[in-house]
């Protein structure tokens, strides 16, 4: 009997696969949001396991703000090509035409237009009724109560008072036309679980997660990488080469790097375990005000 | 080496270690007033799961909205949503995560006041264990009873009753014992199989992570130690194969795979199986996974099965073993928890989701409602929000189910409102075998129901893989009467020491000596227990702890029956020995340390296990690759060093037992030398 034992990672894996299959079985048009980050890499890996030997029965969707790191886009294209994944890329054309950018319009307005509005546009366009995301409950306080199936009305809004209780492993996927759900198969994973799984399964990740010499400027206490010539330097700012890596990836002007010597995955995990600040600390958008993630979620951000 | 050092010195080794940890899901029941949030905050804080930016934010928050007055208000770590933080109540289930050197934990944190039933049922539906908080000053309250009843209804296998705020009752042992009694009296009416009482102070940290200096009278585990070591592997049902087909994978014409999660049991390639509800036989051709085709798979793995025959199988079909089938029916009885503002309407069509089937159905009868505070049954004609009733359900087509008591996944369902699509109810199917009997006894047990719990669940225990009946009937034979008959006062002599220190030969020689002196005596030794009662256990620490718990329970039973018992176990951990002593305590447990030096042990080791352990071939070998914590105050210390004889060791034990008065003859039975 002693052999019939699943480690915590294998239990989490089985639970996530169950959720992914359940959505594929009960929804007409699911889509998997693909952010290129480590959590997305794990999510796609789990989906490949769920439907092996078949291909994924849904496409991946990347919301491209136009300001992602170049290394992310290169990784995305190679990752999807080598695994034969069906990738859709959506950009808010209107916002792009207006030249909305993180420098002139502030992080709030920029994120709202190029991420939240763009996501809603893409979901409406594809008439998707279920969208997988890689969010985890351990990321932030307001996510501790998030459901695995997060119910959204026809305006993609999340009402904290109107979420369904989730019992056992029975998920209620019934919705009315126009309504949708966001699904979080990694709900019960922690940051360490994700990294450990990436390591264990040899899942490819964007090289930006590993430390390397990169040109950065220090701005309001954050290290911002100068990824292309669009980066606006303040008077007196001069990019310097420093050994840095990123704990979370997004738009390069809004992603803070940390100084690090971790050039391999185990070293990254070691630094993370010894770290004294949580990963969201590097995400500039969360700093606005207390409860800001909750506000953004109500508006339709992930 | 501790994990924190390992992270620094050898991260790969740490990862290998961390990867092997198992997972315990537990729920916490209690209100803010019981110090529940403080307790969880402390578990997270003391196990170093709180990041500094969270802590800084917490310090800011404590000043702005905190209730603690001074210092850090741990409860603010937990209350997630802005609205409820301002209202000062937790109104939903929040999930927390932490990891220790032994296990990964998921806490379902459920509020004690508002919407308690709905939230507790949600949080408890996936829990292996429930921590029920009791305020030491206030004792067993209505809400304690309510929480315990719901834990029992959900068949949560392990319950910890944490008697909190011991600092406010002067760490009184008497108070603790009184509350333990009060709770046990009440809980005897429920279905709680394993209840552990721990006196704590969440605020001061006593017995939460670190043992308390304030309560030397308490010899059991700390809360965290218990959570880390409670044996959960045998809670899973590996007997009844149940594979509800979730999704059919058909990449092309040549492959057809049935994907799903094994909710219980084990399946092997070549197994003959039955598809329900059609009843057609088939055989497993292969078990397909992304990582290869294993020979077998077991619960709760998510796999894909390829079958030999192409028959009509789709989502909603359940695959089972031919000789072990669930019920298949359109009708069943259940305990139903109502979770919506709009009450249950009898005869209305609802959607019942059970495993992977969604079927239309209705509630055809409502036998009674149970008051969660008093456990009274009431005749009613409707169920409102947060009410629980026993109902009859009829579906438009059959489903395959097991009683909830034997199989959580096969016995649970949710009720969905067709108009709003909301999840309005949660149900647990009652064992059919007991349903008829229950009907008969229903009328004649009216008076009993005041104290009687919910009959349906209680009676279904016989079907469970594990007995879950805490109802402790009093023996009509008193310990004194038994001692008088046996002519002796029973006790346990517990021999601890390194492998090959001589415990077992000493135990058997001691048994012979005591027998010759006229005592009724028996030996339980590690090797015999592991060949029988503990055959399912391995040698990792949790398994070893469980083995000791079982050994101590057996010793206790032997003592209860009047026998003197000699237990010979390595028992390397102090904490395990404390658990054993606590179990045996009423009869007296005499700790004997066989302190033979490791060099002598190694010489006595004819099997060469020490040498193999040193080469890394034997894992978890006490004294080499696992710790041995020598007892600090054993009653007797023995050693086989320098050619000391087993006889001399036996003499020393007998002399000690006689002098201390442990070996008492209680009547004039003649010494029967044979």
Interface residues (C-beta under 8 A of the other chain):
Chain A: X1 X2 X4 X5 X6 X7 X8 X9 X10 X11 X12 X13 X14 X15 X17 X18 X21 X22 X24 X25 X48 X49 X50 X51 X52 X53 X54 X55 X137 X138 X141 X142 X143 X144 X145 X160 X163 X164 X165 X166 X167 X168 X169 X170 X172 X174 X175 X176 X187 X188 X190 X192 X193 X196 X199 X200 X266 X267 X269 X270 X273 X274 X275 X276 X277 X278 X281 X290 X291 X294
Chain B: X7 X8 X11 X12 X14 X15 X18 X19 X20 X21 X22 X23 X51 X52 X53 X54 X57 X61 X77 X78 X79 X80 X81 X82 X83 X92 X93 X94 X95 X96 X97 X99 X103 X104 X106 X109 X118 X119 X121 X122 X125 X126 X233 X234 X236 X238 X246 X247 X249 X250 X251 X255 X257 X259 X260 X261 X266 X288 X289 X290 X291 X298 X300 X301 X302 X304 X315 X339 X351 X353 X354 X356 X408 X409 X412 X413 X414 X416 X421 X422 X423 X426 X535 X536 X537 X538 X543
